[in-house]
Amino acid sequence: MDFDQFLNWLEGTLIAAAIRENEVLFPWIESLHVLAIALVVGTISIVDLRLIGLASRNRTVTILMREVLPYTWIAFGVAAITGLLLFSSNAPKYAHNFYFQAKMALLVLAACNMAAFHRIGTREIVHWDAAGGTPVAAKTAGGISLLVWIAVVVCGRWIGFTLH
């Protein structure tokens, strides 16, 4: 089975047909998706702005991450599930849409940036976190994260306007 056949199969599933054909199901799922993305971007922005040094400077990064990131992961899970449901309703068109492809690529970039920060940027966190300063690598990771998540939202909005 090639990729397009898989997309057609996915679009033909009962749940995809129900989402596509029901008047209220798609808008409700889309609303949940948008709310979840808002929570993801909002909570990540709290951490990123702290890393950059623009907000919450009176709090350590480790405490802030411990308090905020559980909500980020829950919201991301909801966004992923609702996004997959929305995708399934029109899989071939979404998969071949430039803005959808860009959004997926940006999500991979966000994951790589996060992994690099957690693997490299937090090595010396015990030394710099309590002092209130943030090293250039952590500031860079925060800045990249903010820009990438803004781009994810922009691409996500454009998907609906360019799907034909």
N, C-alpha and C positions, 0 to 999 in steps of 0.2 A: 504494500500500500504506500503510494507516494504521499507527499504533504498535502496536495490539493484533494486527493481522495479522502484523507483523514479529515480535512476541514469540512468537506461535504458530508461525511459521516457524522461529525460532531453537530453540524447544523441540522441534520436530520433526526437527532435524538428527540425523544418526547419532551424533555425539559426545555430544550432549545425552541421547539415548536410552540410550547406553551408560553414561553417568555415573548416570543415574536408575535404570537397571535392574540394574546390577551391584552385588553386595553389598558389595564392598570398594572400588570406585573412588571413590565419593562420600566415604567417610570418609578415604581417603588424601589426596585433593585438599583436603578441608577441613582436615586436619591440617597440610598444607603451607601452606595459607592462614593458619591461626592462627599458625604459627611465623614466617611472613614478616611478619605484622602485628606480632607481638611484637618482631621485629628493627626494623621501621620505627619503632614507638613508642619502643622503648628507645633507639635511636640518636638520634632526634629529641629525646628527653627529655634526653640528655646535653648537647646544644647549648642547649636551652631553659633548663635549670637553670644553665648557665654564663651565659647572657644575663641571667637574673634575678639572678645573683650568689650562688646557693645552693651551687654546686659548681664544682670545677675552676678556682677563681679564680687559681691559680698558672699557668694556661695561657692563651694568647691565644685569642680566639674564632676568628681566621682559621686558626690551626694546628689547633685542635680540629675546625673544620668540614672542613678539608682531609683530616684523618685519618678522620673518622667518616662524612661524607656519602656517599662512594662506596658504603659498605655499605648506607646508607639507600636509595639509588637502586636497587641490585640487589635488595634485599628488597622494595621497592615494586613493581618489575617482576614479581617472583614473585607477590606478593599480587594484583596486577592481573590477571595471567593466570589464576591459580587462582580468583580471584573471578569472572571472566567465565565460566570453565568451570562453576562451581557455579551461577551465575545461569542459564546456558543450560539446566540440567536442569529448571528449573521457572520459566521466565521470566515468564509472566503473573502468577503468584502473587507472585513476588519484586517485580516492578515495581509492583504495587498494594499492597504492604505498607508501612504507615506508617514502620516502623523502617528498612526498606531505603531508602525515599525520604529519610528524615532522615540516614542514613549517607552517602548520595550528596551531599546538600546540605552536610553537614559537611566532606566531602572537598574540595568546591569552595571552601568557606570556608578550609580549611587551605591550599589552593593559593594563594588570594588573599592570605592573611596572609604566606605565604612569599615570594610575588612582591613584595609591598609592602616586606617587610624587606630583601630583596636589592636592590631598586631604590632605596629611600629610606634604610633603616636602615644600610646599609653604605657610604654616601657618604663619611662622615667616619671610617670604621673605622680608618684608619691613625693618626688622632689619639687616639682613645679606647681602642683595643684594647691597645696596649702599656702604657698607663697603668694598666690593670686595672679601670678604671671602665666602667660601661655606661650610656649615655644612656637616658632614660625611654622613648623610642620603641623602642629595642631590648629593654628590659625588658618593655614592653607586648607586643611581638610574641612574645617568649618565653612570657609568661604566657598569652596568647590561644592560642598553639600548644599548650601543655600541656593547657589546658581542652578545646580542640577535639578533640585526639587521644584524650583520655579519653572524650569523648562519642562519638567514632567507635567505640571499642571497646564501650562500653555498648550503643549501638544495634545493633552487629553481633551481640552476644550475644542481644539481644531478638528479632532476626529469627527465629531458630530456634524460639523459644517462642511466637511469634504467627502463624506460617505455618500456615494451615488449608486 
